[in-house]
Amino acid sequence: MRARKVCPKRPCGAVHWPRCGAPGEPGPLSVGYGRMGRMSEESLPADALPEYAERVLDVAELIPPGRVMTYGDVAEWLEEGGPRQVGRVMALYGGAVAWWRVVRADGVLLPGHELRALEQYRAEGTPLREAGRATEGHLPRIDMKRARWDGGERADGHT
């Protein structure tokens, strides 16, 4: 892997890979290349999870059956990261927990996993909204008003 450097010719201090303005070379990067914080730490043992991932999965395990939290809700609960970071953790490590309980804010089922998630939602009694005829695939959505869990008392069902 080639090292990145800050371009001395530009007052913005943008990171460039590997030289400024070289023909055929990529332009400036808005963020340092490969920076995913704790999720790309090379010093971790192969079987260890990054700390942030552990915390995200811990929250996912708290969500009662039949209830859901959004990616943003989990980040807010942790007071760290955002929906994209939580989504990344769930994509990489979520198979170890009830991944179907961490969802998009609009209630749309996770693309590529709709049928498996729907099976879980129905088994747990998660409130769903039937899809309209114009909806692609006619799959229901999660009824976010009824299914969303705020992290309060450990409810077994939903209200």
C-alpha positions as CSV (number, residue, x, y, z in Angstrom):
1,M,0.0,0.0,0.0
2,R,1.4,3.4,-0.9
3,A,1.4,6.1,1.7
4,R,-0.8,9.2,1.5
5,K,0.6,12.7,2.0
6,V,-0.8,16.2,2.4
7,C,-0.2,18.2,-0.7
8,P,2.2,21.1,0.0
9,K,1.0,22.9,-3.2
10,R,-2.6,23.4,-2.0
11,P,-3.6,25.7,0.8
12,C,-6.5,23.5,1.7
13,G,-4.1,20.8,3.0
14,A,-6.2,18.1,1.2
15,V,-5.0,14.6,1.3
16,H,-3.8,13.4,-2.1
17,W,-3.0,9.9,-3.3
18,P,0.0,9.7,-3.9
19,R,0.9,13.0,-5.7
20,C,-0.9,16.2,-6.6
21,G,-2.1,16.5,-10.1
22,A,-0.1,13.6,-11.6
23,P,-1.7,12.4,-14.8
24,G,-3.8,9.2,-14.2
25,E,-3.5,9.6,-10.4
26,P,-6.6,10.0,-8.2
27,G,-7.4,13.5,-7.0
28,P,-7.9,14.7,-3.4
29,L,-9.6,12.7,-0.8
30,S,-12.1,14.4,1.5
31,V,-11.2,12.0,4.3
32,G,-8.0,10.1,5.0
33,Y,-8.0,6.9,3.0
34,G,-8.9,3.8,4.9
35,R,-10.0,5.7,8.0
36,M,-12.8,3.8,9.7
37,G,-11.7,4.5,13.2
38,R,-11.9,1.5,15.5
39,M,-13.4,-0.7,12.9
40,S,-10.1,-1.1,10.9
41,E,-7.7,-1.4,13.8
42,E,-4.9,-3.8,12.7
43,S,-3.7,-4.3,16.3
44,L,-6.8,-6.4,17.3
45,P,-6.5,-10.2,17.5
46,A,-8.3,-11.9,14.6
47,D,-11.2,-13.0,16.8
48,A,-11.7,-9.7,18.8
49,L,-14.3,-7.2,18.0
50,P,-13.6,-3.5,18.0
51,E,-14.9,-1.7,21.2
52,Y,-17.5,0.3,19.3
53,A,-18.8,-2.9,17.6
54,E,-19.1,-4.6,20.9
55,R,-21.2,-1.7,22.3
56,V,-23.5,-1.7,19.2
57,L,-24.1,-5.4,19.5
58,D,-24.8,-5.0,23.2
59,V,-27.5,-2.5,22.5
60,A,-29.0,-4.8,19.8
61,E,-29.2,-7.6,22.3
62,L,-31.2,-5.4,24.7
63,I,-34.0,-4.8,22.2
64,P,-37.0,-6.9,23.2
65,P,-38.6,-9.4,20.8
66,G,-41.3,-7.6,18.8
67,R,-39.6,-4.3,19.0
68,V,-37.0,-2.4,16.9
69,M,-34.5,0.4,17.1
70,T,-33.2,2.4,14.1
71,Y,-29.5,2.6,13.3
72,G,-29.8,6.3,14.5
73,D,-31.5,5.2,17.7
74,V,-28.6,2.9,18.5
75,A,-26.0,5.6,17.9
76,E,-28.0,8.1,20.0
77,W,-28.2,5.5,22.8
78,L,-24.5,5.1,22.7
79,E,-23.9,8.8,22.3
80,E,-21.3,7.9,19.7
81,G,-21.1,7.5,16.0
82,G,-24.1,7.8,13.7
83,P,-26.5,5.6,11.7
84,R,-23.9,4.7,9.1
85,Q,-21.4,3.6,11.7
86,V,-24.1,1.4,13.3
87,G,-25.1,0.1,9.9
88,R,-21.5,-0.8,9.2
89,V,-21.1,-2.7,12.5
90,M,-24.4,-4.6,11.8
91,A,-23.3,-5.5,8.3
92,L,-19.9,-6.8,9.5
93,Y,-20.8,-8.4,12.9
94,G,-24.6,-8.4,13.3
95,G,-25.1,-12.0,12.5
96,A,-24.2,-12.8,16.1
97,V,-27.3,-11.0,17.4
98,A,-31.0,-10.4,16.5
99,W,-29.9,-8.2,13.5
100,W,-33.5,-7.8,12.3
101,R,-34.3,-5.6,15.3
102,V,-32.0,-2.8,14.1
103,V,-33.7,-1.3,11.2
104,R,-33.9,1.7,8.8
105,A,-35.9,4.7,10.1
106,D,-38.5,4.3,7.3
107,G,-39.3,0.7,8.3
108,V,-38.3,-0.8,5.0
109,L,-37.0,-4.3,5.4
110,L,-33.3,-4.9,4.9
111,P,-32.6,-5.4,1.2
112,G,-31.5,-8.9,0.4
113,H,-32.7,-10.2,3.8
114,E,-36.4,-9.3,3.5
115,L,-37.8,-12.8,3.7
116,R,-35.6,-13.9,6.6
117,A,-36.4,-10.7,8.5
118,L,-40.1,-10.9,7.8
119,E,-40.2,-14.5,9.2
120,Q,-38.6,-13.2,12.4
121,Y,-41.0,-10.2,12.7
122,R,-44.0,-12.5,12.3
123,A,-42.7,-15.0,14.8
124,E,-42.0,-12.2,17.4
125,G,-45.2,-10.3,16.7
126,T,-43.5,-7.2,15.5
127,P,-46.1,-4.6,14.2
128,L,-46.1,-4.4,10.4
129,R,-47.8,-2.2,7.9
130,E,-49.1,-3.9,4.8
131,A,-47.5,-2.8,1.6
132,G,-49.5,-0.9,-1.0
133,R,-50.0,-2.4,-4.4
134,A,-47.5,0.0,-5.9
135,T,-44.8,-1.2,-3.6
136,E,-42.1,-3.2,-5.3
137,G,-42.5,-6.9,-4.2
138,H,-45.5,-6.0,-2.1
139,L,-43.5,-6.6,1.1
140,P,-44.8,-5.0,4.3
141,R,-42.8,-2.4,6.3
142,I,-42.3,-2.2,10.0
143,D,-44.9,-0.1,11.7
144,M,-42.4,2.3,13.3
145,K,-44.9,4.1,15.5
146,R,-45.8,0.9,17.2
147,A,-42.7,-1.2,17.0
148,R,-40.0,1.4,17.9
149,W,-38.4,0.8,21.2
150,D,-37.0,3.8,23.1
151,G,-34.7,1.8,25.3
152,G,-36.9,2.3,28.3
153,E,-38.4,-0.4,30.4
154,R,-37.7,-3.9,29.1
155,A,-41.1,-4.6,27.5
156,D,-41.8,-8.1,26.4
157,G,-44.4,-7.1,23.9
158,H,-45.5,-3.8,22.3
159,T,-48.0,-1.1,23.0
